[in-house]
Amino acid sequence: MYAVNRERLIAEFMELVQIDSLSRDERRMADALTEKLTALGVEVVEDNAGEKVGGNAGNLICTLPGDASKPTILFTCHMDTVAPGTGIKPQRHADRITSDGTTVLGADDKAGVAGLIEMVRVLKEEQMNHGTIVLFLTIGEESGLLGARNADWDRVPKADMGFAFDSNGPIGQVVTKSTAQKRLEIVVHGKLAHAGVNPEAGISAINVASRAVSRMKLGRVSPNTTANIGSFHGGAKATNVVVDRVEILAEARSFVLEELDVQVQHMVAAFEGAAQDANTTVEIQVLEQYSNMYHEEEAPVVQAAFKAIRALDFTPSTMSSGGGSDANVLNGRGIPTCNLAIGYEKIHTVDEFIRLDDLENAARLMVAITQSV
């Protein structure tokens, strides 16, 4: 049931991973997909997200018209890969595909993209009835969901539900809960002085920032919430200068929005308090990166995924994730979206691989979803 052309799919995947498409450099990938999908009768529109984030391509918003009496469903995958991801040479083995060991493979997320192309082919070849289908193929996901966060949403058709195919784990696993994230960009100001001649005339921004960080709850703050200082930079190589500026990047994540707000306020207060104690100032910018994702198992989008998974004789299950994906952004935009596992493993490493069976079953699952709503 829901058969796909296994060899055609494998060949498609092998071709796509050899197209260089690091974040902000997805032009060749976007052009290749536009050509492929247009030839299959899919309307493809490219937005201007690339211009907003300093990239050379935008998101592809692709529409396959269908039965107007059925729900409109959206599938999303991302076009970009992480480094080292140029000159990928995929290696086909008896049961899996790997890179040659010098780069990532790019199954994250070109396994998903290849599956969607195969899905469109199967729907047309089998003349299967389906609702309108939107393929939202994004740039810059690996660099902080840049494409989805900067999409031209006026061009994205309103979908009744969405399905991201961008999670590791076995086929059948559905991510229904993931964290919201806020980013903090902080500049702590001090006062320059000679560290050996008159240090008392200066204010060390490093000391102020360090006191602030020492007051914070960081790491696993609660079962729902995490926080981290990702970058702490100030001064140069000279040791005889009281440093007058420190720049810090930090983040907080939580499954619960109220807890996220409390944690961010706590971090802001720590910096403001330390600056006040030292009679200096601090600049703090809080940026909302993406909203959380939360679906009960009874939610229609989850039940549609479960129905499709069972149709393939897999056992559905739900999981939560402390990371974000384009599904978070879609949920924040009012499109109920869950993220489905497609089986790739050891992503973001040169040992990344995907099993041939998982590649095939992910594509079969995409076809099944079009019939489950």
FENHUKA-V243416 format. One line per field, one symbol per residue. phi: phi as a letter, one per 40 degrees, with the letter a starting at -180 (. if undefined). burial: b if it has 16 or more other C-alpha atoms within 10 Angstrom, else e. Layout:
phi: ???
burial: ???
//
This chain:
phi: .fcbcdcccccccccccccdacdgbcdcccccccccccccgccbbbcbdcccbgbbabcbbbbbcacccbccbbbbabccbcccbbgcbcbcbdbabbccgbbccgdcbcccccccccdcccdcccfccaccbbbbbbcfccbhfccccbccccccdcbcabbcbaachcdhcbcbbaccbbbbbbbccbacaccbcacccbbccccccccccccccbgccadbbbaaccabbagbccbbbccbabbbbaabbacbccccccccccccccccccccccfbbabbbbbccaccbabccccdccccccccccccgbccababbcbbadcccccccgbdbbbbcbgcbfcgbccdabccccdcccccccccccbcb
burial: ebbbebeebbebbbebbbbbbbbbbbbebbeebbeebeeeebbbebbbbbeebebbbbbbbbbbeeeeeebbbbbbbbbbbbbbbbebbbebeeeebbbeeebbbbbbbbbbbbbbbbbbbbbeeeeeebbbbbbbbbbbbbeebbbbbbbbeeebbebbbbbbbbbbbbbbbbbbbbbbbbbbebbbbbbbbebeeebeebbbbbbbbebbbeebbbeebeebbbbbbeeeebbeeeeebbbbbbbbbbbbbbbbbebbeebbeebbebbbbbbeeeebbbeeeeeebbbbbbbeeeeebbbbbbbbbebbebebbbeeebebbbbbbbbbeebbbbbbbbbbbebbbbbbbbbbebbbbbbbbbbbbbbeb
//
